[in-house]
Structure formats: structure tokens, C-alpha cells
Amino acid sequence: MKNIKQYFHDIFFSDNKDDYDFILGDTTNSVVIDSSTSYDNSNKTLNLNNESLQDTSKDTVFQAIDVNLEYVKVRFNSMISSDVKIREFTLNARNKQYNAFLVYIDGMIDQDIMNNYILKPLMLKNSANSFDGNQNRVLAEVKTNNITVKKIKKFDIIEYISNCLLPQNAVEKLSKFDDIIDGINSGNCALFIDTLDIAFDIEVKGFKQRGLDTPNNETVIRGAQVGFTENLRTNTSLLRRYINNENLVVESINVGKLSKTSCAICYLKNVANSDLVAEVRYRVSNLAIDYLISSGQLEQLIQDDDNSSLPQLISTERPDKTANLLFDGRVAIIVNGSPYVLVVPAIFSDFLSSPEDYNLKHQYANFLRILRVVAITFALLLPGIYMAIANFHQEIIPTELLYTIISARETVPFPILFEILIMELSFELIREASIRVPSPVGQTIGIVGALILGQAAVDASIVSPILIIIVSFTGICSFSIPDFSLSFHFRIMRFVYILLGSLAGFVGIAAGICVHLSILSNLKSFGVNYLGKSIFNTNKSGNGIVLSPAYRREDRSDFLKSKRPKLQDTISMKWKY
């Protein structure tokens, strides 16, 4: 036995003493930064030990530029990070020279703005920075009774640089290093000048970003053909274009201790309920997480019920749909880096509607909505009903059809439950595979899976032809659900109803529907009932399952308790009446 162990040890293990074993040990007490430099902030001396860099919220800019330079190099790991650039130069101001340096991240700034509108005015001598004398700044000049009264302000180097030497539209004076570094990480540059205990945060963003494009997952025939992008400011500007009102408020909140992801809470100040806005602000602001990348992560962190698979927030990539919901009195949440915007609160009927419904006549829209309700019913219950009929209620099938089903299943050796589970799982696998593979191959997988495998399964007597029809029709019905998250919920619940139908027939399905509806009725979205009377209100609200005519949509949704309940006058078509 010992010889066998030694044999495998000689094959798989090396005794080379030059190699070392990499061990992930306890890093709680490990030193983050190894620096021998010491400086006390209270006495303007640098102290870059481990404790000071774990909590940097109180670190402020020093007057000594060498200390600021060392601090920035340590915080940004400039000896390792190749994209962090530090440009040291001599600044000219009123024929005096100051040591200065710029910090920025390569690839996130506009080089033309940096060279022509920051470095050139600061470094090169010109009429703005090279005049001689001790002239003060004239703030105001008033002539009264032939006497000129001037309001003079003494020369201030900080205001002089900000107002005369930096021709930028967005310049901030910051004193805390955390705020300065946040600006650099977002695409700005920071200017440090010797003898000054502040730094200038200058906006020079110029990173590449995706342009405006057609929404991929919420396509419409008659409607706007532009969607949100991954840039926060582009998305807020899209909302501004649609809403065109000064009451649109865009509040900025950073989420994530490490990522500090920029988020925006948007609402109409004179429409949205103040309690709703406060609740959204409270939930987004109180997230103790390290990072936030997408709106999908945020949706899971702020929803009311974590155990429910039902979507509780509206997720959309269409600015026109978001603008409609904001006018209704809801609140939108935009996450930088994500093209999907979250809108709260949400009710069940929101996920049955398409953005195109409001652009069509109410007769067309209602026909499509009824069609979606029928499709949802079949997508959820059809396989379970087939199981219940085949196992318990054969008497409700016409005799000729029953003989056809029985004859088709004579050669199938498996029970109906096993047969339908195989087909449903195969259909879900085909759907998932067609999404994950490259798009040119996705259509091929769908054709191969649907036609060749389905026909081969029937010819091999693994499944019956009637089951192929049921599974295919169920899949088509599930594709007609406008919201992806709601479609996912029904895909999961379909297997539950299959098991209930196989165990107790129609009684099991009826019990499942009762439990399902009770869960829906108890669910809330930001304090609003998921199923409420307003979803059946077709008189004055345009937010029900059945859409009322445009001239009858007089009120906003009553569950929002908005500041402006009336959406339009009782007689809106004044040209007619």
C-alpha cells in the first residue's frame, strides 16, 4: 500500500524546492498598503498606514503638493495601474509660478479638452495669466451724484484659477479626497496646486458609449423607436425630452461601498406622492452592499417580497413608456451602466400591457389584451388540464377524440406525467440554448429542436403526437406575454399545475388557482396591492386590464394617491363638444 501511494505521489506531485505553495489565509489583519511615509492630517503631516486608509472619509487635501501627490499615488496604486495618469507641470498665474499636477484615467477623458482647455490655459503665458500688478476684482460699480462707488474684492488665487484660467462649464472645488477620487473614477480629472488645500474637479468625460438604438426586447410597430442606453445622463436627457417640464426631479444617489454606482430617482414633483418618493429614496439609500452593476440587482434588493417569483417592479428599456408612467405619478430608478429603468409601484395589469396599446385605438388594444389573457391562461394551465383529463376526467372528452388519443398512446411505454415532463423540459432547454448560442446558430437550434427532435420522438414512440401539439401551443402562448419576468413566473408555475393535475385532477388545479390568487392578493409593491380594484376600472383610469377610450381616461390611478388626481378635463375634446 505504501508503495502504491509513493507511486502516485511521484506522478502527480513535485518535490521542487524552488516552487512555493500559494495559501489563502486570514487577511483580516493584513496590511493593505506598505508605506513608510508618515503624515499627520491635523498637523498637515502625511500618515499612510493601514488604519488611515481603511477609513478615508475624513482625509482632506493638504497644502503641500508633494504630500498630495504621494497620497494620490498610494490611493490609485499608480505603480501598478497603467491607466492612471498623473501629469506634473508648472502653473502660471499673474506672473507667478506654482507646482501643480493633474490626475485622470486614460480612456475615460477627452484628450482634446484636456490639452486645449485645461493644460494650455494653465501652462502657457497669455493675457489671462501673465499681466503684472496687484489689481483687485471689481464686483460692482455704481454712479450716484457724480460719485463712483466700486465694490472691490481682494485677489484670491482659488477664484482666479476657477473663473479665469479654467474655461470649463463644470468645475467644482473639493476638499475631501473621497469626493475627488469619486470624480476621477467617473471620468473627471483633478487639479492639485501647491499651497492650496482644495482641488479642482473638472469634467472632461470622453469615454466611448453606445449610441441611441431601437429597443431590442420591447419592439412596437406604431410608437417611438428609441431605447435607453447604458449612460445615466443620456437616459435622463431622454426623459427630459419626453416630459418637457421643469417639475421633473432627478435625484442622484450613489449605491455600493466600492463601486459607488450612480443611480437617479426620477419623478414629477407636482404629481408623485411624497410618501412614495420618500420610500423609494429610503430603500435605495439604505443598501449596505459593496457593488451594484445592473438594475436587475437593484430590483431584487428593493422589492417587497423576496420569496415571490412574480415581478414587483416594472423594468423597461423604453423612454416613452417610462414617461407615461411618470405622468401617472410613479417613480423611476435609473442605474448607470444598465439600459433598463425600474418603475415603481407595479400592479398585475402593468405586465399585461404593451407600450403600443396607448398608440392604438382602444378596440384594437382591448382585442390584443384579451388575446394576451387567453394566452396566459393556456400557457399556465393547458398541460395541467391535459394531465387532469387524461388521468381522472376522460368522460368529458368526445368519444371519437378519446379513441384517437388512446390509439396514439398505445405504443408509448411511459406514463403521461413522465412523457409531459420530458417534453416540457426539452422545450425549455431548446429555448435556453437558442438564447445563449450566437444568433446565427440560434434559429438553427430552434428548427432542429422543434421539428427534427419532435418528429423523431413521435416516430420512436417516446411521446404521443397530441402531446407535441399541446407543448408547442403552450410555448407559443408563453411567447405572447409582454413582460419577460412574468413569462418566467408562469413557466415555473406551469410545472406546479402539471403535478397538481396529475395528483388530484381538476380539484388539484382548482386548489392551486385559489392558493395562487391568494398569494397575488397578499402581494404588495411599495405599499400598493398587487391585485386591486383599479385593474378592473375601465371608466376613468387607463390602467386596467380593459383599456378605456382616450377621452374617458380622466383620472390618474387611484392607488397612487397622486397630488393631481385629474389627468384631463371631463370634456377633453373641446373641439367636438
Residue pairs with C-beta under 8 A, 6 or more apart in sequence:
31 50
32 50
32 53
32 54
33 48
33 49
33 50
33 53
33 74
35 48
35 49
35 74
37 46
37 47
37 48
37 70
38 45
38 46
38 47
38 48
38 49
39 45
39 46
39 47
39 48
39 62
39 67
40 46
40 47
41 47
41 52
41 58
41 59
41 60
41 62
44 62
44 63
44 64
44 67
45 67
46 62
46 67
46 70
46 71
48 70
48 71
48 74
52 59
53 74
53 75
56 75
56 177
56 178
57 176
57 178
58 176
59 71
59 176
59 177
59 178
60 175
60 176
60 177
60 197
61 68
61 174
61 175
61 176
61 177
61 180
61 192
61 196
61 197
61 198
61 199
62 68
62 71
62 197
63 194
63 195
63 196
63 197
64 194
65 99
65 100
65 101
65 192
65 193
65 194
65 195
68 192
68 199
69 86
69 88
69 101
69 192
71 177
72 78
72 86
72 103
72 190
72 192
73 79
73 86
75 177
75 181
76 84
76 103
76 181
76 184
77 84
78 84
78 86
83 105
83 106
83 107
84 103
84 105
84 106
85 102
85 103
85 104
85 105
85 106
86 101
86 102
86 103
87 101
87 102
87 103
87 104
87 119
88 99
88 100
88 101
89 100
89 101
89 102
89 119
89 122
89 123
90 97
90 98
90 99
90 100
90 123
91 97
91 98
91 99
91 100
91 122
91 123
91 161
91 193
92 122
92 123
92 124
92 125
92 129
92 130
93 129
93 157
93 160
93 161
93 165
94 129
94 130
94 131
94 132
94 155
94 160
95 129
95 130
95 131
95 132
98 193
98 194
98 195
99 193
99 194
100 122
100 191
100 192
100 193
100 194
101 191
101 192
102 114
102 118
102 119
102 189
102 190
102 191
102 192
103 184
103 189
103 190
103 192
104 114
104 184
104 188
104 189
104 190
104 204
105 184
105 185
105 187
107 207
108 186
108 187
108 205
108 206
108 207
109 187
109 188
109 189
109 204
109 205
109 206
109 207
110 204
110 205
110 206
111 206
112 206
113 168
113 204
113 206
114 189
114 204
117 166
117 167
117 168
118 166
118 168
118 189
118 191
118 202
118 204
121 128
121 129
121 165
121 166
121 167
122 129
122 161
122 165
122 166
122 191
128 164
128 165
129 164
129 165
134 155
135 155
136 152
136 153
136 154
136 155
137 152
137 153
137 154
137 155
137 159
138 150
138 151
138 152
139 151
139 152
139 153
140 150
140 151
141 148
141 149
141 150
141 151
142 148
142 149
142 150
143 149
157 193
157 195
157 196
158 173
158 196
158 198
161 193
161 200
162 171
162 173
162 200
166 191
166 200
166 202
168 202
168 203
168 204
169 203
170 202
170 203
171 200
171 201
171 202
171 203
172 183
172 200
172 201
173 198
173 199
173 200
173 201
174 180
174 183
174 190
174 198
174 199
174 200
174 201
175 197
175 198
175 199
179 201
180 190
180 199
180 201
181 190
182 254
182 260
183 190
183 201
184 190
185 260
186 205
186 262
187 203
187 204
187 205
187 206
187 207
188 201
188 202
188 203
188 204
188 205
189 201
189 202
189 204
190 199
190 200
190 201
190 202
191 199
191 200
191 202
192 199
193 199
193 200
209 229
209 230
209 231
209 234
210 229
210 230
210 231
211 229
212 226
212 227
212 229
212 234
212 238
213 226
213 227
213 229
214 225
214 226
214 227
215 225
215 226
215 227
215 228
215 317
215 318
216 227
216 317
217 317
217 484
218 227
218 316
218 317
218 318
218 321
218 354
218 355
218 482
220 354
220 355
220 356
220 359
221 356
222 356
222 359
222 360
223 320
223 355
223 356
223 359
224 318
224 319
224 320
226 238
226 319
227 317
227 318
227 319
227 339
228 234
228 235
228 238
228 317
228 318
228 319
228 334
228 339
228 340
228 341
229 235
229 339
230 336
230 337
230 338
230 339
231 336
232 262
232 263
232 264
232 334
232 335
232 336
232 337
235 264
235 319
235 334
235 339
235 341
236 250
236 264
236 266
236 334
238 319
239 248
239 250
239 266
239 319
239 322
239 323
239 326
239 332
240 248
241 319
242 319
242 320
242 322
242 323
243 268
243 323
243 326
243 327
245 268
247 268
247 269
247 270
247 271
248 266
248 267
248 268
248 269
248 326
249 266
249 267
249 268
249 269
250 264
250 265
250 266
251 264
251 265
251 266
251 281
252 262
252 263
252 264
253 262
253 263
253 264
253 265
253 281
253 284
253 285
254 260
254 261
254 262
254 263
255 261
255 263
255 284
255 287
255 289
255 292
255 298
255 335
256 287
256 289
256 290
256 291
256 292
257 288
257 289
257 290
257 291
258 290
258 291
259 290
259 291
259 292
259 293
261 291
261 292
261 293
261 335
261 336
261 337
262 336
263 284
263 292
263 298
263 333
263 334
263 335
263 336
264 333
264 334
264 336
265 277
265 280
265 281
265 284
265 331
265 332
265 333
266 326
266 331
266 332
266 333
266 334
267 277
267 326
267 330
267 331
267 332
268 326
268 327
268 329
270 563
270 564
271 326
271 327
271 328
271 329
271 556
271 562
271 563
271 564
272 326
272 329
272 330
272 331
272 560
272 562
272 563
273 329
273 560
273 561
273 562
273 563
274 563
275 561
276 329
276 330
276 331
276 344
276 345
276 526
276 527
276 560
276 561
277 331
279 526
279 527
280 302
280 331
280 333
280 344
280 526
283 301
283 302
284 298
284 302
284 333
287 301
287 302
289 301
292 298
292 335
293 337
293 338
294 335
294 337
294 338
294 340
295 315
295 333
295 334
295 335
295 338
295 340
295 341
295 342
296 315
296 338
296 340
298 333
298 335
298 342
299 312
299 313
299 315
299 342
300 306
302 313
303 312
303 313
303 525
304 312
304 523
304 524
304 525
304 526
305 312
305 523
305 524
308 519
308 523
309 488
309 489
309 492
309 493
310 485
310 486
310 489
310 519
310 520
310 523
310 530
311 346
311 351
311 483
311 485
311 486
311 489
312 346
312 523
312 525
312 530
313 342
313 343
313 344
313 345
313 346
313 525
314 325
314 342
314 343
314 344
314 346
314 350
314 351
315 340
315 341
315 342
315 343
315 483
315 485
316 322
316 340
316 341
316 343
316 355
317 339
317 340
317 341
318 355
320 355
321 355
322 332
322 341
322 343
324 355
324 358
325 332
325 343
326 332
326 343
327 567
328 543
328 556
328 557
328 560
328 562
328 567
329 556
329 557
329 560
329 562
329 563
329 564
330 343
330 344
330 345
330 560
331 343
331 344
332 341
332 342
332 343
333 341
333 342
333 343
333 344
334 341
334 342
335 342
344 525
344 526
345 525
345 526
345 527
345 528
345 559
345 560
346 525
346 528
346 530
347 525
347 528
347 529
347 530
347 531
347 532
347 534
347 535
347 543
347 559
348 520
348 530
348 531
348 535
349 535
349 543
349 544
349 545
350 543
351 481
351 482
351 483
351 485
351 486
352 369
352 372
352 373
352 376
352 481
352 482
352 483
352 486
352 545
353 369
353 482
353 547
354 368
354 482
356 365
357 365
357 368
357 369
357 547
358 365
358 542
358 547
360 368
362 547
362 548
362 549
362 550
365 547
366 546
366 547
369 545
369 546
369 547
371 480
372 480
372 481
372 482
373 545
374 477
375 476
375 477
375 478
375 480
375 481
376 477
376 481
376 490
378 473
378 474
378 477
379 474
379 477
379 478
379 480
379 481
379 487
379 490
379 491
379 494
380 490
380 493
380 494
380 497
381 497
381 509
382 470
382 473
382 474
382 477
383 420
383 424
383 470
383 471
383 474
383 494
383 497
383 498
383 501
384 494
384 497
384 498
384 500
384 501
384 509
384 512
385 501
385 506
385 509
386 416
386 420
386 467
386 470
386 501
387 416
387 417
387 420
387 498
387 501
387 502
388 501
388 502
388 505
388 506
388 508
388 509
389 396
389 397
390 405
390 416
391 416
391 501
391 502
391 505
392 504
392 505
392 506
393 505
393 506
394 402
397 405
404 466
405 464
405 466
408 464
408 465
408 466
409 416
409 464
411 461
412 419
412 461
412 462
412 463
412 464
413 461
414 422
414 462
416 467
416 502
417 498
417 499
417 502
419 462
419 463
419 464
419 467
420 467
420 470
420 471
420 498
421 495
421 498
422 462
422 463
423 457
423 463
423 467
423 468
423 471
424 471
424 494
424 495
424 498
426 449
426 453
427 449
427 471
427 472
427 475
428 491
429 449
430 445
430 446
430 449
430 450
430 453
431 475
433 442
433 445
433 449
434 442
434 443
434 445
434 446
434 449
435 442
437 445
450 472
454 468
454 472
457 463
457 468
458 464
458 465
458 468
474 494
478 487
478 490
478 491
479 487
481 487
481 490
493 516
496 512
497 509
497 512
500 508
500 509
500 511
500 512
501 508
501 509
504 511
517 531
520 530
520 531
521 529
521 530
521 531
523 529
523 530
523 531
524 530
528 559
528 560
529 559
532 559
534 541
534 543
534 544
534 557
534 558
534 559
535 543
535 544
535 545
536 544
536 545
536 546
537 543
537 544
537 558
538 544
538 546
538 547
538 548
539 548
539 552
540 548
540 552
540 553
540 554
540 555
541 548
541 553
541 555
541 556
541 557
541 558
542 548
542 550
542 553
542 567
543 557
550 572
551 572
551 573
553 567
553 568
554 566
554 567
554 568
554 569
554 570
554 572
555 565
555 566
555 567
556 562
556 564
556 565
556 566
556 567
558 565
571 577
